[in-house]
Amino acid sequence: MKNSKGIWKKAFVLTLVGGLTFWLANFAISRTSIAAEYRAAMSISYYPMLLESLIGGLIIGLWVSFLLLRFYDRIPAKDPILKSVLLSSLVLVIVTIVLGGPSSFYATSNVLRYFVIGTVFNVIRVTALGVAIGYVYKRQLREVKSTVVVASPAGLK
């Protein structure tokens, strides 16, 4: 790793931004009638769900942030936002397989309906997380490049 302390400091900022964005998207979704129906069908309490979504968003944000920082050059895209969305999409697939499917099968009789609803909710939340992390990372890159340009002597670019 290039600068372990620097990576963790940047990952911390990106994790907070991603986790809060995930939580805000979840909060916005939770205010809809379809979310109320989904919570009732899956027996999900409202306030614990808000706390769990913050914790889940921070965990997903940490994974996406760390992978983005650690393997930035190996991710097949040019734009940091697209790279972050690709990583968050990978996490979305894992979350859907590990959590989404089994919870729909055990909690409801209308499995397909609630699986699709839960997956759409996750697509919105995880995509918002990826866009936010990519945007903040892009701004961090721009700040680093501008300080390098300012710090270099005139005529030696």
N, C-alpha and C positions, 0 to 999 in steps of 0.2 A: 504494500500500500504506500502511496506517495507520502501523504501527511495524515497519519491516523487521527491525530487530534483535530485537524482541520476538517476531515471527512465527518467525524462525529458531531462537530459543531454545526456544520451545514446540514447534516442529516436531522439534527434536533429541530432546527428552524423549519425545514421542509416537512418533517413529521407533524409539527404543530399546525402548520398551515393546512396540510392534507387532512389531518384528523378533524380540525374545526370545520373545514369545508364539507367533509363527509357528514359531520353531525348537523350542520345547517341544512344540507340537502335532505337528510333524514327527517329533521324537524319540519321542513316545508312539506314533505311527502306525508308526514304523520297527521297533518291538519286536514287531509282530504277524506271524503266519505269512503272511498275504496280502501284506504289504509285502515279506517276504523272497522270495516267489514273483515279485512284480512286479520287484524289483531284479534277480533272476536272469534273468528274461525280457528285461529292457531293458539288461542288462549294466552295471548301476550298482554301483560300489564303495561300501561302507558309510561309511567315514570321510570320503572326499571329499564324499559326499552330505550328510553332516552340516554340513560347512563351507559347501558351496554353498547349503544351505537357510538358514543364518544370513545369508549375503550376500544371497540372494534376498529373505528376509524384511525385511532392512533397506532394500533398494531399494523393495519394495512399500510398506513402512511409511512411507518418505519421501514417496512419491507420495500416499498416502492422507492423511498428516498435512498436507502442504502444501496439497493441494486442500481439505481440511476447513477449515483455518485461513483460506485465501485466499477461498474462495467459500462460507463458512458460511451466509450469509443467502440464497444462491441455491439451495441444495440443498432439494428439496421434502420436508421432514419437520420435526418439531418437536424431537424428542429427538436429542441428539448421538450416542448409540449407534446409532440407526437411520440417521442421516446417514452415519456412518462405515461402517456395514455396506453401505449403498447404494454408496458410493464403492469399497469393497473388492470388491463384486460386479461393478462395472464393470471393475475390474482383473482379476478372475477370468475374465470373458468374454474379455478381450484375451489373457490368458495361455493360456487353453484353445485359442483359435484359433491363436495364434502358435507356442506350444510343444507343447501337448498332442497335437493332431492329427498334425502331421508326425512327432513322435518315435514315436508308435504305429505309423504306416505303415512307417517305415523299420526299426524294430528287431524287430518280431515278425510272425508269420504270423497270429496271432489278434488282429487289429487292434481289433475292437469291445470285446472283453473288457478288454484293457489300456488302451484309451482311457477306458472307464468307470471302471476302478479308479483310474487317474491323476486323472481329473476329480473323483471322490469324495474322494480325498486332498486335492486342491487346495481343494475346497469347505470341508472341515474346517479346513485351515490358514488360508485367507484369511478365513473367517468369524470364527475365533478372533482373528486380527489385527484385524479391524474392530471387534469387540466390545471388545477391550482398548483400542484407541486411543480409541474413543468413550467408554468408561468413564473413562479418565484425563482426557480433555478435559472431560467433565461435571464431574469433581471440580475441575479448574482453574477452570471457570466459577463453580462454587459458592464457591470460595475468593475469587475476584475480587469476586463480589457481596457476600460477607460483609464484606470489607474496605471496600467502598464504603459499606455500611450503617453500619459502626462509625465510619468517618471523617466521615460527614455530621453536622452539628450537630443537636441534639435539636429535634424539631418541624419540621424543614425537609425532609422526605422528599418 
